[in-house]
Amino acid sequence: MKAQWFNQVQQIGKVRWQQAIGETKYPFAQYAFHAALEDSGSVGGETGWYPEYILLMEDDDTPVAIVPTYLKTHSQGEFVFDWSWADAYQRYGYPYFPKRIWAVPFSPVTGPRIFTALDPQGNSMELLGLYATVGDLLTQRTQQQTMSSWHLLFTKSHVKQAFVDDPILSRVSCQFHWFNRDYRDMEHYLEHFSSRKRKSARKERQKVVQQGIRLQRKLGVELTEDDLSFFYLCYQSTYAKRGQYGYLTREFFQQLVQTMGEQVVLVLAYHDDQAVAASWCFFDDQSLYGRYWGCLQEFDCLHFEACYYQGIEFCLEKGLQHFDPGTQGEHKIARGFEPVYSHSLHYIDNEGFREAIEAFCKEEAQSVVLYHQETTNLLPFKTA
């Protein structure tokens, strides 16, 4: 097997890319997703995200796998926060940036980070050697370029076993995901809540209706230009409330509608027939991935309905088994989203900093485990 580096998806080409990833429907593995990031200017240019894709091939040049990596000059849009690490480097006069991340940009979604037809779901233990090989490749390149580190973000939990003999640090955090336990429909799902929690959930949904809100789900292929313009206004409004500007351009979403519209669902909320909020999700044959939300008017419980209940209903209609609504948010627990661990792996080249960061990760992990236990006890489901 051999590896080749590319800094543009077009250099690999759609045919080779799709041949490498095979039949996987995972939206963040698709050529179309990464092409939209580049073509729209959401990465590259002055963004601080500089693609370095690795194409793994057999000796006869048959594509085997795609590995998405990026040079980064900051830590924005990653959702595994290492600002304190960068500050420590700066205080001691060492450069932390640029660094390399092995990740999907702007997407705190656990999944495979080697996209390959050999393992479409990213669950194979037999392919851990491939992760170890890529890790060695990144370590060598990091050392050759005298960079500080590389970081594998939101990887599957078993992948850390590929690095047990390497100086790779493991970090854990907590998210909240929904799982389909063979629920027939929304009412059947809510029947599994305790009486008090079920009443609360129904009351939340009724509040939305009583305020005159109507919700509609539309696939990406059904979206109009007006729908897209409204969604993008909502997307930017979420950042504007924090005095920021959204990372992704309108052209990114426009291109995705054209190239991946069958894997996009948009929840639109209307008040008196005027659009007031929107929630954007991706989906494949197994999971729904909630990504972007925004509202132009505030309504009681609308966020819960548009981002969670509507997504659960969509999963039940489509037979999807899992809903990842995004990072953080204890408010998800009362709607039936269960705490799950998310994992990242980190190579720190400087031994002194590595030891300090390792101690930090171990202490942090203890707090995360305790938090996971505490939030599990808050779930709304009936107890045996």
Secondary structure as GFF3:
##gff-version 3
##sequence-region A 1 384
A	DSSP	beta_strand	2	6	.	.	.	ID=ss1
A	DSSP	alpha_helix	9	12	.	.	.	ID=ss2
A	DSSP	alpha_helix	14	21	.	.	.	ID=ss3
A	DSSP	three_ten_helix	27	29	.	.	.	ID=ss4
A	DSSP	alpha_helix	31	39	.	.	.	ID=ss5
A	DSSP	beta_strand	49	51	.	.	.	ID=ss6
A	DSSP	beta_strand	53	57	.	.	.	ID=ss7
A	DSSP	beta_strand	63	67	.	.	.	ID=ss8
A	DSSP	beta_strand	69	72	.	.	.	ID=ss9
A	DSSP	alpha_helix	83	91	.	.	.	ID=ss10
A	DSSP	beta_strand	99	102	.	.	.	ID=ss11
A	DSSP	beta_strand	115	116	.	.	.	ID=ss12
A	DSSP	alpha_helix	128	144	.	.	.	ID=ss13
A	DSSP	beta_strand	149	155	.	.	.	ID=ss14
A	DSSP	three_ten_helix	157	163	.	.	.	ID=ss15
A	DSSP	beta_strand	168	179	.	.	.	ID=ss16
A	DSSP	alpha_helix	186	190	.	.	.	ID=ss17
A	DSSP	alpha_helix	195	210	.	.	.	ID=ss18
A	DSSP	beta_strand	213	219	.	.	.	ID=ss19
A	DSSP	three_ten_helix	220	222	.	.	.	ID=ss20
A	DSSP	alpha_helix	225	240	.	.	.	ID=ss21
A	DSSP	alpha_helix	250	260	.	.	.	ID=ss22
A	DSSP	three_ten_helix	261	263	.	.	.	ID=ss23
A	DSSP	beta_strand	264	271	.	.	.	ID=ss24
A	DSSP	beta_strand	274	283	.	.	.	ID=ss25
A	DSSP	beta_strand	287	295	.	.	.	ID=ss26
A	DSSP	alpha_helix	302	304	.	.	.	ID=ss27
A	DSSP	pi_helix	305	309	.	.	.	ID=ss28
A	DSSP	alpha_helix	310	318	.	.	.	ID=ss29
A	DSSP	beta_strand	322	324	.	.	.	ID=ss30
A	DSSP	three_ten_helix	330	335	.	.	.	ID=ss31
A	DSSP	beta_strand	338	348	.	.	.	ID=ss32
A	DSSP	alpha_helix	351	376	.	.	.	ID=ss33
###
